[in-house]
Amino acid sequence: MKLARFGKRGAEQPGIVGPGGTLRSLVGVIDDIDAQALSPDALDRLREIDVATLPEVLEGTRIGPCVGRVGKLIGIGLNYSDHAAESNLPIPKEPIVFLKATTAIAGPYDDVVLPPTATKADWEVEVAFVIGTRARHVSEAKAMGHVAGYCIVNDISERAWQTEREGQWTKGKSYDGFAPMGPWLVTADEVADPADLGMTLDVSGVRRQDGSTRTMIFGVAKLVSYLSGFMTLEPGDVVTTGTPPGVGLGMRPQVWLKNGDVMRLEVTGMGHQQQTVRVVAP
């Protein structure tokens, strides 16, 4: 299944992608695409619905982030061997973990608004997984049973805030709108191998990232198991798993997002995102 949320920001409603790619409303069936809807039993109930009988969502309606009421948005840094190489950094011996504020979550087609103090804003196409059942001290062998599905996240980063200011990465990752999510939550049964997904990102028509989850250092099962040893992963938590090479930070000379840039992201089987960059005047 492909689940989505639509409507005005902060008032999104649940939906499901039906035959032919038509978005249909789940209003009256479930309250939201959130923790309550992501358990195995809840997803099985949705699979029993004749989607073709559901009302169509009006074309042109805003698509929101595909998961609502996210409790934790967790990022994994330097998780692709080729991205670590372009950053001139050693391959991590264990996952690098940071948090993004949930207020960074945005719709997949919303404008990305940069503050005037952002001087080194960067792009990162990533595959995220969404937790469906509580995970605490789980083994790698059982980890995948806790994953409800997958989606695209653009892990937008302000590199000056991230690396040139005191403290940890979180403040460089968490500005409002720095985590476009969606368009769909693709349930785990539709992703045959999360370690074999193509990923691309274009900036204003120029291909910047063209990679694959094949170069991921720590796979999904490892990440679920690893993270669950440090914190309880709750249904609806989102973990974004890192990016392949081609980010602005790694280019020579470095390239940063500017007003009017258009980012287009795509991951195999997960649809695409597109955002226009806007800069707020001082």
N, C-alpha and C positions, 0 to 999 in steps of 0.2 A: 504494500500500500504506500501511497504517497499522501501525506497529511500536510495541510497548510492552514494558515490563519489569514484572515482578510478583514479589511475595514480600517477605520480611523485609528491613528496611533493611540494606544491606551485603551481602546475599546474593540480590539480584534475579536473576531468570531471564528469558530472552528470550521474547517472544510476538508474535503477529500478530493483527490484528482480522479475523475471518472474516465470512462471510455473515450478515446479520442483526445485526451488531455484536457477535457473540460473540468473546471473547478466547480464543485458542488458543495452546498451548504450542509453542515452537520448540526446546525442550530436546532435545538429540541431533542437531539440525540445524545450529545455530550455537551458539557459546559465550555470546555476549552481543550486545546492540545497541551496538556500539562501532566503533572505527576499522576493524577487520577486516571488519565486516559492511556497511560503508557505501560501499565502492567500487562503481562502476557494475557490474562483473562480479558481485560478491557480491549486489547487489540484484537483478540479472537472474536469478540462480539461485533466489532466494527467490520471484520471480514465477512460476517454473515449478512450484512446489509446489501440489498440490491441498489448499488450506487446510482444506477440509471434512473431510479425513481425519486432521487433527491433533487431539490430545486437547484437550478444553475445560478452561479454567482455572476452578477452583471459584469460584462467585459469592461475593463478599465478600472475596476475596483482595486484600491491599493492592496498589495500583498504585504502582510506583516511578517515579523520573525516567526519561524515555524514552530517554536516552542514558547509557551507562556509561563509566567511565574517561575522563571529559572531561579533556583536557589543558589547554585554556585556555577560560575563560568571559569573554568580552569584551563590554563594554557600550558603547552609543552614547548620548550625552546630548543633550538638546534637539534631537531629530531630527524633531520635528513642528512645523510652523509655528504651529499654534494652541496648542500647549503652550508654545512659546517666548513667545508673546504673553501667556498667562496668568501666566507667570513674570516678566513685565516685563523680558525679556532679548532682545537682538538676535538675529536669525537667524544661526547660525554660518556663517562663510565656508567652513569645511571641517569634517569630522566631529570631534566631541568624543569622545575615546576614554578609557575607564577599564576597570579590571579588577575582577571580582568573584572572591573566593576560591572555588575549586571545592568547598570544604567547605560553602558556602552552598547547594549543590544539594540539593533535597528532592523528595519525591513530590508530585503535584498535589493530593492530598487530605490530606497530613500537616498536623497542627497547626503553626501558626507560633508559636514560643515566643520571647517578648521578654524580655530581661533587665530587672531593675528600674531600671537606669540609662537605659533607652531612654525618652525623653520625647516624641519627635516621629516616631514610626514611621508610614510612609506606604506607599501601594499604587501599583503601576504595571502595568497590563496591557500586555504587549508580544508582538510576533511575533519569534521567534528563528529564525535559519537555522543549519544544521549542515553543516559541511564534509565532503565525501566523498572528495576527492582533494587532494593537497598543492597549495597555491597560493603562489607566490612571484613577485612582480613580474608579475602577470597584468594583461592589458588588460581594460577594461570589456566589450569584445566577447566575450571568452572567459570572463569571470568566472562566469557562471551555470552553466557546465559543471562547476564545482567544488562546487556546492551539492547535497548529498544530499537535503535535505528541510527541513521547517519544524516548529515547535512553539510552544506558548504558554510564556512565562515571566512570572512575577510578580516584577518587579524591586523587591522590598521595600527600602525605604531608611529609615535612621534619620537624619532631616534635621539634627538637632543635631550628630551625629557627622560628617555629611557637610560641613556648611557653617560650623559655629560652632567647630570644633576645628581645630588646626593641621594642615596637610598636604593631601593629595589626597582624592578622593571614595571611594577604595577601602574605607576603614574604615567608612564609613557604609553600604556596600552589601554587606558580606561576612559579617555575623553568621550563625551556623549557621541554616539554614532560610530564608535570605533570597532564595532562588532556586527556588521550586517550578517544576518543569519537566514538561510533558506535558499530557494523559495519553498522547498519541501523538506519534511522529515521523511526519509525513505526507510521503511521498516527493515530490520536486519535480515529478514528472510529474502528480501529482494537484492541484497548485496552479496553476491557469491563469494567474493574475496576482497575484503577491504585493503589487502596488501597488494592489489593490482588494479589501481584506478588511475586513469590519466587526469592531469590537472593543468589548466592553462589560465593565464591572466594577461590581458592586454591593457595597455594604458594609451588612451587616445589613438587607438588603431595599431599600436606597435606591440608585437608579442614580447612580453617581458619574462613571463614564466611559462615553461613547458616541461613538466616533470611528471613523476609517477610516485605513488605510494610504495612502489617497489624499493625505493631507496630510504624508506623510513627505518630508523635505527631501532626504535622500540615500538613494537606492534601494539594493536589494540588490546589483546589479552594481557600483555605485559603491563600496559599502562593501567588497566582496571585493577589488576592485582597489586601493582606497586602503590598506586594512589590510595587504595582501600586499606593499606597498612598504616597510612598517616592520617586519614580522615574518612569518615563514613560518607560514601557516595549515595545520595538520595535520588529517588525517581525525579526526573526532570532536570538533574544536573547535566551540564554540557561540558565536554572536554574537547578542546580543539588541539589537534595533534602535531602541529608544526608545518613548515612550508618547504617546498623545493627551492632550488636556486633561481636567481633572477630578480631578487629584490633590489630596490634602489641603493640600499646600503652597500651591496656587494659590487656595484658597477664602478668602473673607472673611466671617466670621473663619475662620482656619485650623482644620482638623479632623484629628485624629490617631487612629490605631488604639488601641483600648483592649481590656482583657480581655473576652473573650466575643464580640467582633465576628466576623462570618462574612463572608469575602470570596468572591464567586463571579465567575469570569472566563470569558469565552467569545470565541472568534474563529471567523469563518466557516470551516467545514470542518475545524476542528482540535479540536473537542470543547470540554469545559469543565473548569475546576478549581474546587475549593472548599476553603477553609482556615478553621479556627477559630483565633482569636488567644488565646493564653494568656500570662500574665505571671508570670514567676518571682518568688516572694517574696524580699525582701531577705535 
